[in-house]
């Protein structure tokens, strides 16, 4: 954009925006003024909140151009710095996500990862087992802690998922026979 075009644009901007009180100072530094105007058009997002993008992605805002995490529009978990870049913060693409939208997305991701009753976990809170039965709700999202629990055990905490520790299943031949409704003599184990 030529200098003359910038000045004309700024003059119209100042008149339209009602800030013509100091046009001379605006005209002396047009680049700064244009950048400030463009930045003022970007949505103001609050650090530490979940936002939903028009295309369906949901992500946790930690600042512009900062690595963060969330689910893309097809529900794939991502941790990267591309969620809130200058190029995708235009035109009010992001709106504050509801707690229900966040909880729904995190639960879907927890299920996709394979968290289930009885599995052993290792995470920020140490090792623990998800109980096989519990009076607690299956899943519960705590927005003030940005944490998801399954039967009272943290599976997600501030962007980090607990690791599922695979343990070998040990069964006796009697237990196998009972499970499959057959006699021990009928069981043949292959390697």
C-alpha positions as CSV (number, residue, x, y, z in Angstrom):
1,X,0.0,0.0,0.0
2,X,1.4,3.4,-1.0
3,X,1.9,6.1,1.6
4,X,-0.8,8.3,0.1
5,X,-3.3,5.4,0.2
6,X,-2.4,4.7,3.9
7,X,-3.0,8.4,4.8
8,X,-6.3,8.4,3.0
9,X,-7.4,5.2,4.6
10,X,-6.4,6.5,8.1
11,X,-8.2,9.7,7.4
12,X,-11.4,7.8,6.6
13,X,-10.8,5.5,9.6
14,X,-10.4,8.4,12.0
15,X,-13.5,10.1,10.7
16,X,-15.5,6.9,10.8
17,X,-14.2,5.9,14.1
18,X,-14.8,9.3,15.7
19,X,-11.2,9.9,16.6
20,X,-10.5,12.9,14.4
21,X,-9.4,14.9,17.4
22,X,-5.7,14.2,16.7
23,X,-5.5,13.3,13.0
24,X,-2.1,15.0,12.7
25,X,-0.5,12.5,15.1
26,X,-2.2,9.6,13.4
27,X,-0.9,10.8,10.0
28,X,2.7,11.1,11.2
29,X,2.9,7.4,12.1
30,X,0.5,5.5,9.8
31,X,2.1,2.1,10.0
32,X,1.7,2.0,13.8
33,X,-1.8,3.2,13.6
34,X,-2.8,0.7,11.0
35,X,-1.3,-2.2,13.0
36,X,-3.1,-1.0,16.2
37,X,-6.3,-0.8,14.2
38,X,-5.9,-4.3,12.8
39,X,-5.0,-5.7,16.2
40,X,-8.1,-4.0,17.7
41,X,-10.2,-6.0,15.2
42,X,-8.9,-9.3,16.5
43,X,-11.1,-11.1,19.1
44,X,-10.0,-10.6,22.6
45,X,-9.5,-14.1,24.1
46,X,-8.9,-14.8,27.8
47,X,-5.9,-16.9,28.8
48,X,-6.9,-20.1,30.6
49,X,-10.3,-20.6,28.8
50,X,-11.5,-23.1,26.3
51,X,-12.7,-21.7,22.9
52,X,-14.6,-23.3,20.0
53,X,-13.8,-22.4,16.4
54,X,-16.5,-22.0,13.8
55,X,-15.1,-25.1,12.0
56,X,-15.7,-27.2,15.1
57,X,-12.2,-27.3,16.7
58,X,-12.1,-26.8,20.5
59,X,-8.9,-25.6,22.1
60,X,-7.5,-24.2,25.4
61,X,-6.2,-20.6,25.0
62,X,-2.8,-19.9,26.6
63,X,-1.9,-16.8,24.5
64,X,-1.3,-15.9,20.9
65,X,1.3,-18.0,19.1
66,X,1.8,-20.2,22.2
67,X,1.8,-24.0,22.2
68,X,-1.5,-25.3,23.5
69,X,-3.9,-28.2,23.1
70,X,-7.3,-29.2,22.0
71,X,-9.4,-31.3,19.5
72,X,-9.6,-30.4,15.9
73,X,-12.8,-30.5,13.8
74,X,-12.7,-34.3,13.4
75,X,-12.0,-34.9,17.1
76,X,-8.3,-35.6,17.0
77,X,-6.3,-34.5,20.0
78,X,-3.5,-32.0,19.1
79,X,-0.8,-30.3,21.1
80,X,0.8,-27.5,19.1
81,X,1.3,-23.8,18.6
82,X,-1.0,-23.5,15.5
83,X,-4.4,-23.1,17.3
84,X,-4.2,-19.3,18.0
85,X,-1.9,-17.8,15.4
86,X,-2.3,-14.3,14.0
87,X,-3.7,-15.8,10.8
88,X,-6.5,-17.7,12.5
89,X,-7.6,-15.1,15.0
90,X,-9.5,-13.0,12.5
91,X,-13.2,-12.5,11.9
92,X,-14.3,-13.7,15.3
93,X,-13.5,-17.4,14.4
94,X,-13.3,-18.3,18.1
95,X,-16.1,-18.1,20.7
96,X,-16.0,-19.1,24.4
97,X,-16.8,-22.8,24.7
98,X,-19.4,-23.9,27.2
99,X,-18.4,-26.3,30.1
100,X,-20.6,-28.9,28.5
101,X,-18.8,-28.6,25.1
102,X,-15.4,-29.0,26.9
103,X,-16.6,-31.9,29.0
104,X,-18.1,-33.7,25.9
105,X,-14.9,-33.3,24.0
106,X,-12.7,-34.5,26.8
107,X,-14.9,-37.5,27.5
108,X,-14.9,-38.5,23.8
109,X,-11.1,-38.3,23.9
110,X,-10.8,-40.3,27.1
111,X,-13.0,-43.0,25.6
112,X,-10.9,-43.0,22.4
113,X,-7.8,-43.4,24.5
114,X,-9.2,-46.5,26.1
115,X,-9.8,-45.5,29.7
116,X,-12.0,-48.0,31.3
117,X,-12.9,-49.6,34.7
118,X,-10.0,-51.4,36.2
119,X,-7.2,-50.0,34.1
120,X,-4.0,-48.8,35.8
121,X,-2.9,-45.3,35.2
122,X,0.3,-43.3,35.7
123,X,0.2,-39.5,35.6
124,X,0.8,-36.3,37.5
125,X,-0.9,-37.7,40.5
126,X,1.1,-40.9,40.6
127,X,-0.1,-44.4,39.8
128,X,-3.7,-45.4,40.5
129,X,-6.4,-47.8,39.3
130,X,-9.8,-46.8,37.9
131,X,-12.1,-48.7,40.2
132,X,-14.2,-51.5,38.7
133,X,-17.3,-50.1,40.5
134,X,-17.9,-46.8,42.1
135,X,-20.7,-44.6,43.3
136,X,-19.0,-41.6,41.7
137,X,-20.1,-40.4,38.2
138,X,-18.3,-42.2,35.4
139,X,-16.9,-38.9,34.1
140,X,-16.8,-35.4,35.7
141,X,-15.1,-32.3,34.4
142,X,-13.9,-29.7,36.8
143,X,-13.6,-26.4,34.9
144,X,-11.9,-24.5,37.7
145,X,-9.1,-27.1,37.7
146,X,-9.3,-27.9,34.0
147,X,-9.4,-31.6,34.9
148,X,-11.4,-34.6,33.9
149,X,-12.0,-37.5,36.4
150,X,-13.2,-41.0,35.7
151,X,-14.8,-42.5,38.8
152,X,-12.9,-40.0,40.9
153,X,-9.5,-40.6,39.4
154,X,-7.8,-37.9,37.3
155,X,-7.4,-39.0,33.6
156,X,-6.8,-35.4,32.3
157,X,-5.2,-32.5,34.1
158,X,-4.3,-29.2,32.4
159,X,-3.4,-30.6,29.0
160,X,-1.8,-33.8,30.2
161,X,-3.4,-37.2,29.9
162,X,-2.7,-40.0,32.4
163,X,-0.8,-42.9,30.8
164,X,-2.6,-46.3,30.7
165,X,-0.2,-49.0,31.9
166,X,-0.9,-52.2,30.2
167,X,-0.7,-55.1,32.6
168,X,-0.8,-58.8,31.6
169,X,-4.0,-60.6,32.4
170,X,-3.4,-63.7,34.5
171,X,-6.2,-66.3,34.5
172,X,-6.3,-69.9,35.7
173,X,-7.5,-72.6,33.3
174,X,-10.6,-72.9,35.6
175,X,-11.3,-69.2,35.2
176,X,-11.0,-69.5,31.4
177,X,-13.2,-72.5,31.3
178,X,-15.9,-70.7,33.4
179,X,-15.7,-67.6,31.2
180,X,-16.2,-69.6,28.0
181,X,-18.6,-72.2,29.4
182,X,-16.5,-75.2,28.7
183,X,-14.5,-77.9,30.6
184,X,-10.8,-77.4,31.4
185,X,-10.0,-80.5,29.3
186,X,-11.4,-78.8,26.2
187,X,-9.0,-75.8,26.5
188,X,-6.0,-75.8,24.2
189,X,-3.7,-72.8,24.5
190,X,-1.8,-71.6,21.4
191,X,1.2,-69.3,21.3
